[in-house]
Amino acid sequence: MNLLNCKDCLKEISSYLDGEMEPDLKRHLEEHLSLCHHCQVVFDSARKTIELYCDGRLFPLPLEVRDRLHRALRRRWEEKAS
């Protein structure tokens, strides 16, 4: 597997934050984040939002909430990319 592109990276952020990611994919995501400032900002924002709302502890989000968050992040990313 090569480095992930931004679209693939955004699809996987929830899995990464939930700790539900294969080690190889995790390594590729971390490589992408180290090279892509835009994805790193999205990742940091998602993580900080979860931490703030969960008193500093990460908890799995319900599937519906995760889907809405992904759609909102994807829309925001596409707006910024254009």
C-alpha positions as CSV (number, residue, x, y, z in Angstrom):
1,M,0.0,0.0,0.0
2,N,1.3,3.4,-0.9
3,L,0.7,6.6,1.0
4,L,-2.9,7.5,1.4
5,N,-4.3,10.4,-0.4
6,C,-6.4,13.1,1.4
7,K,-9.7,11.5,0.6
8,D,-8.6,8.1,2.0
9,C,-7.0,9.7,5.0
10,L,-10.3,11.5,5.9
11,K,-12.2,8.3,5.6
12,E,-9.9,6.6,8.1
13,I,-9.7,9.3,10.8
14,S,-12.5,7.8,12.9
15,S,-11.0,4.3,12.8
16,Y,-7.7,5.7,13.9
17,L,-9.2,7.7,16.8
18,D,-11.2,4.7,17.8
19,G,-8.1,2.5,17.8
20,E,-9.7,0.2,15.2
21,M,-7.0,0.2,12.5
22,E,-4.6,-2.3,11.2
23,P,-1.0,-1.5,12.0
24,D,0.0,-1.2,8.3
25,L,-2.8,1.2,7.5
26,K,-2.1,3.1,10.7
27,R,1.5,3.6,9.7
28,H,0.4,4.9,6.2
29,L,-2.1,7.3,7.8
30,E,0.5,8.7,10.1
31,E,2.9,9.1,7.2
32,H,0.3,11.1,5.3
33,L,-0.5,13.2,8.3
34,S,3.1,14.0,8.8
35,L,3.3,15.3,5.2
36,C,-0.2,17.0,4.8
37,H,-0.9,20.0,6.9
38,H,-4.6,20.2,5.9
39,C,-5.3,16.6,6.9
40,Q,-3.3,17.1,10.1
41,V,-5.5,20.1,11.0
42,V,-8.7,18.1,10.4
43,F,-7.3,15.2,12.4
44,D,-6.3,17.4,15.3
45,S,-9.6,19.2,15.3
46,A,-11.6,16.0,15.4
47,R,-9.4,14.6,18.2
48,K,-9.7,17.8,20.2
49,T,-13.4,18.0,19.8
50,I,-13.8,14.5,21.0
51,E,-11.5,15.1,24.0
52,L,-13.4,18.3,24.9
53,Y,-16.8,16.7,24.8
54,C,-15.6,13.5,26.6
55,D,-13.7,15.2,29.5
56,G,-10.4,14.2,27.9
57,R,-11.3,10.6,27.4
58,L,-11.9,9.1,23.9
59,F,-15.1,7.2,23.5
60,P,-16.5,5.6,20.4
61,L,-19.1,7.7,18.7
62,P,-22.4,6.2,17.6
63,L,-22.3,5.2,13.9
64,E,-24.9,8.0,13.0
65,V,-22.8,10.7,14.7
66,R,-19.6,9.4,13.0
67,D,-21.3,9.5,9.6
68,R,-22.5,13.0,10.1
69,L,-19.1,14.1,11.3
70,H,-17.4,12.5,8.3
71,R,-19.9,14.2,5.9
72,A,-19.3,17.6,7.5
73,L,-15.6,17.2,7.5
74,R,-15.6,16.0,3.9
75,R,-17.8,19.1,2.9
76,R,-15.5,21.4,4.7
77,W,-12.4,19.9,3.2
78,E,-13.8,20.1,-0.3
79,E,-14.8,23.8,0.2
80,K,-11.3,24.6,1.3
81,A,-9.7,22.6,-1.5
82,S,-11.6,24.5,-4.2
